[in-house]
Amino acid sequence: MDRSNGTLATASLAPHSLLTPDNCVVALIDYQPQMLFGVANFDRQTIVNNAVGLAKAARAFNVPVVLSTVESAPYSGPTSPRLLAALGNPEPVERSSMNAWEDAAFVAAIERTGRRKIVLAGLWTEACVAFPAISAIEAGYEVYIPADACGDVSQVAHDMAMQRCVQAGAVPMTWLQVLLEWQRDWARKETYDAVMEIVKAHAGAYGAGVEYAYTMVHGAPATQYPAYTPAQPAHS
């Protein structure tokens, strides 16, 4: 029970099986500057970090990703360059509708994957996440929402949107939970190194703990990153 407003969010009673790399598709919606400007419920840089971590996880496990943008030229601007790079610079599905599920090209991209579970994240939670989540559930899909990769104009807006999605049958998660659910067994060596790289780069204290264990417990060399080179002034 949320004691501040008396509401209660309850998930669908239907069981939702665990996510695997073979049974889901990731949809990332509207990670664009104008949308990020309005986010006030959560640190903006952390939201981008979490979305990039989720994107890298999808690529590490070969999970298909549908990237979409809304009104890029007249209003929202381009997709976050960090997110685009993490995804391998795909061409987003451009829309005019706030509800991506009302865009035929977006729905077709989801359908082409043949997956019935959608891991859906984006900006803002109350519109560009909630609307397609509810519509996809009505269309017979299971929807999983990494809440910490979503943002909204206020904490109340984000919380109410998440509650509405859960009441409709969506499953709330975090981006790290998605990553760990895909890995599930540390004996899966084919993705182990990629998962550890993502954790060290994007999972905060968990990543610091992994780095510590590697170096101080197992005697491995510290992670090496490219040396920073300051940008040089352009010459006309």
C-alpha positions as CSV (number, residue, x, y, z in Angstrom):
1,M,0.0,0.0,0.0
2,D,1.2,3.5,-0.9
3,R,0.4,5.3,2.3
4,S,0.7,8.8,0.7
5,N,-2.2,8.3,-1.6
6,G,-4.0,5.2,-0.6
7,T,-3.5,3.4,-3.9
8,L,-2.4,-0.2,-4.3
9,A,-0.6,-1.6,-7.3
10,T,-1.1,-5.4,-7.9
11,A,0.4,-7.4,-10.7
12,S,-1.6,-9.7,-12.9
13,L,-2.3,-13.0,-11.2
14,A,-1.1,-14.8,-14.4
15,P,2.4,-16.2,-14.0
16,H,5.2,-14.4,-15.8
17,S,8.0,-16.8,-16.6
18,L,11.6,-15.6,-16.4
19,L,13.2,-13.7,-19.2
20,T,15.7,-15.5,-21.4
21,P,17.7,-14.1,-24.4
22,D,15.5,-16.2,-26.7
23,N,12.0,-15.2,-25.5
24,C,12.0,-11.4,-25.4
25,V,12.6,-8.2,-27.4
26,V,13.8,-4.9,-26.0
27,A,11.9,-1.7,-26.9
28,L,13.7,1.6,-26.2
29,I,11.5,4.6,-26.7
30,D,12.3,8.4,-27.0
31,Y,15.7,8.8,-25.3
32,Q,15.9,12.2,-26.8
33,P,17.1,15.6,-25.4
34,Q,13.7,17.3,-25.2
35,M,12.2,14.4,-23.4
36,L,15.2,14.2,-21.0
37,F,15.0,17.9,-20.2
38,G,11.6,17.3,-18.6
39,V,12.7,14.4,-16.3
40,A,12.5,15.3,-12.7
41,N,11.9,12.1,-10.8
42,F,15.4,10.7,-11.1
43,D,18.9,11.8,-11.9
44,R,19.0,12.2,-15.7
45,Q,22.5,11.0,-16.2
46,T,21.7,7.9,-14.2
47,I,18.7,7.2,-16.4
48,V,20.9,7.4,-19.5
49,N,23.5,5.2,-17.9
50,N,20.9,2.6,-17.1
51,A,19.4,2.7,-20.6
52,V,22.9,2.3,-22.1
53,G,23.6,-0.6,-19.7
54,L,20.3,-2.3,-20.8
55,A,21.2,-1.7,-24.5
56,K,24.7,-3.3,-24.0
57,A,23.1,-6.2,-22.2
58,A,20.7,-6.8,-25.1
59,R,23.6,-6.8,-27.6
60,A,25.7,-9.1,-25.4
61,F,22.9,-11.7,-25.3
62,N,21.8,-11.1,-29.0
63,V,18.4,-9.9,-27.9
64,P,16.7,-7.9,-30.7
65,V,16.1,-4.2,-29.9
66,V,13.5,-1.9,-31.4
67,L,14.6,1.7,-31.0
68,S,12.0,4.4,-31.6
69,T,11.9,8.2,-31.6
70,V,9.1,10.8,-31.7
71,E,9.0,14.1,-33.7
72,S,12.8,14.2,-33.9
73,A,13.2,17.1,-36.3
74,P,10.5,19.6,-35.1
75,Y,10.8,19.0,-31.3
76,S,12.5,16.1,-29.6
77,G,16.0,16.0,-31.2
78,P,18.1,12.9,-31.9
79,T,18.5,9.8,-29.8
80,S,21.2,9.9,-27.1
81,P,24.6,9.4,-28.9
82,R,25.7,7.1,-26.1
83,L,22.7,4.9,-26.5
84,L,23.0,4.8,-30.2
85,A,26.6,3.8,-30.0
86,A,25.8,1.0,-27.5
87,L,23.2,-0.3,-29.9
88,G,25.5,-0.2,-32.9
89,N,23.9,3.0,-34.4
90,P,20.6,1.6,-35.7
91,E,18.0,3.7,-37.5
92,P,15.2,4.4,-35.1
93,V,11.6,4.0,-35.9
94,E,10.4,7.6,-36.2
95,R,6.8,8.3,-35.0
96,S,4.4,11.1,-34.5
97,S,2.2,9.3,-32.0
98,M,3.0,9.3,-28.2
99,N,1.8,5.7,-28.2
100,A,4.3,3.7,-30.2
101,W,1.8,0.9,-30.4
102,E,-0.3,3.1,-32.6
103,D,2.5,3.3,-35.1
104,A,2.4,0.5,-37.7
105,A,6.2,0.5,-38.3
106,F,6.9,0.1,-34.6
107,V,4.4,-2.8,-34.2
108,A,5.7,-4.5,-37.3
109,A,9.3,-4.3,-36.0
110,I,8.2,-6.0,-32.7
111,E,6.2,-8.6,-34.6
112,R,9.1,-9.4,-36.9
113,T,11.1,-10.7,-33.9
114,G,8.5,-13.3,-33.1
115,R,8.9,-12.7,-29.4
116,R,5.9,-12.3,-27.1
117,K,7.7,-10.7,-24.2
118,I,8.7,-7.0,-24.4
119,V,11.2,-5.4,-22.2
120,L,10.1,-1.8,-22.6
121,A,11.7,1.4,-21.3
122,G,11.7,5.0,-22.3
123,L,10.8,8.7,-21.6
124,W,8.3,9.6,-20.2
125,T,6.9,6.9,-18.1
126,E,3.3,8.3,-18.0
127,A,2.9,8.5,-21.8
128,C,5.5,7.0,-24.0
129,V,6.0,4.0,-21.7
130,A,2.6,3.5,-20.2
131,F,0.6,3.9,-23.4
132,P,2.4,1.2,-25.5
133,A,2.8,-1.0,-22.5
134,I,-1.0,-1.1,-22.0
135,S,-1.7,-1.5,-25.7
136,A,0.8,-4.3,-26.1
137,I,-0.7,-6.2,-23.1
138,E,-4.2,-5.7,-24.7
139,A,-2.6,-7.2,-27.9
140,G,-1.6,-10.3,-26.0
141,Y,2.1,-9.5,-25.2
142,E,3.8,-9.7,-21.8
143,V,5.5,-6.4,-20.9
144,Y,8.4,-6.0,-18.5
145,I,9.4,-2.4,-17.5
146,P,12.8,-1.6,-16.1
147,A,11.6,1.3,-14.0
148,D,15.1,2.8,-13.3
149,A,15.7,3.2,-17.1
150,C,12.5,5.3,-17.3
151,G,11.9,8.9,-16.3
152,D,9.0,11.4,-15.9
153,V,8.2,15.0,-15.1
154,S,7.8,14.2,-11.4
155,Q,8.1,11.4,-8.9
156,V,4.3,11.2,-8.7
157,A,3.9,11.0,-12.5
158,H,6.5,8.2,-12.7
159,D,5.0,6.3,-9.7
160,M,1.4,6.6,-10.9
161,A,2.4,5.5,-14.4
162,M,4.2,2.4,-13.1
163,Q,1.2,1.6,-10.9
164,R,-1.1,1.9,-13.9
165,C,1.1,-0.4,-15.9
166,V,1.3,-3.0,-13.1
167,Q,-2.5,-2.9,-12.7
168,A,-2.7,-3.6,-16.4
169,G,-0.5,-6.6,-16.1
170,A,3.1,-5.3,-16.7
171,V,6.0,-6.6,-14.6
172,P,8.2,-3.9,-12.9
173,M,11.9,-4.6,-13.0
174,T,15.3,-2.8,-13.0
175,W,17.8,-2.8,-15.8
176,L,20.3,-4.8,-13.8
177,Q,17.6,-7.4,-13.0
178,V,17.1,-7.9,-16.7
179,L,20.8,-8.4,-17.2
180,L,21.1,-10.9,-14.4
181,E,18.0,-12.7,-15.4
182,W,19.4,-13.3,-18.9
183,Q,22.7,-14.5,-17.4
184,R,21.2,-16.5,-14.5
185,D,24.0,-19.0,-14.2
186,W,27.7,-17.8,-13.7
187,A,28.7,-21.1,-15.4
188,R,27.5,-19.6,-18.7
189,K,31.0,-18.6,-19.8
190,E,30.0,-17.4,-23.3
191,T,28.4,-14.2,-21.8
192,Y,30.2,-14.0,-18.5
193,D,33.0,-11.6,-19.5
194,A,30.5,-9.3,-21.3
195,V,28.2,-9.2,-18.3
196,M,31.2,-8.3,-16.0
197,E,32.2,-5.5,-18.4
198,I,28.7,-4.1,-18.4
199,V,28.4,-4.4,-14.6
200,K,31.8,-2.6,-14.0
201,A,30.8,0.2,-16.4
202,H,27.2,0.8,-15.4
203,A,26.2,-0.9,-12.1
204,G,27.7,1.5,-9.6
205,A,28.7,0.0,-6.3
206,Y,28.2,-3.6,-7.7
207,G,30.6,-2.8,-10.4
208,A,33.2,-1.4,-8.0
209,G,32.8,-4.6,-5.9
210,V,33.5,-6.7,-9.0
211,E,36.6,-4.7,-9.8
212,Y,37.8,-5.1,-6.2
213,A,37.2,-8.8,-6.2
214,Y,39.1,-9.2,-9.5
215,T,42.1,-7.2,-8.4
216,M,42.4,-7.7,-4.6
217,V,41.0,-11.2,-4.2
218,H,41.9,-12.9,-7.5
219,G,45.0,-10.9,-8.4
220,A,43.8,-9.9,-11.8
221,P,45.1,-6.7,-13.4
222,A,42.9,-3.6,-13.0
223,T,40.5,-2.8,-15.8
224,Q,42.2,-0.7,-18.5
225,Y,40.3,2.1,-20.2
226,P,41.6,4.2,-23.1
227,A,43.6,7.2,-21.9
228,Y,41.7,10.5,-22.2
229,T,42.8,12.8,-24.9
230,P,41.4,16.4,-24.7
231,A,39.7,17.6,-27.8
232,Q,41.8,19.9,-29.9
233,P,40.4,23.2,-31.2
234,A,39.2,23.2,-34.8
235,H,41.4,25.1,-37.3
236,S,39.7,27.0,-40.0
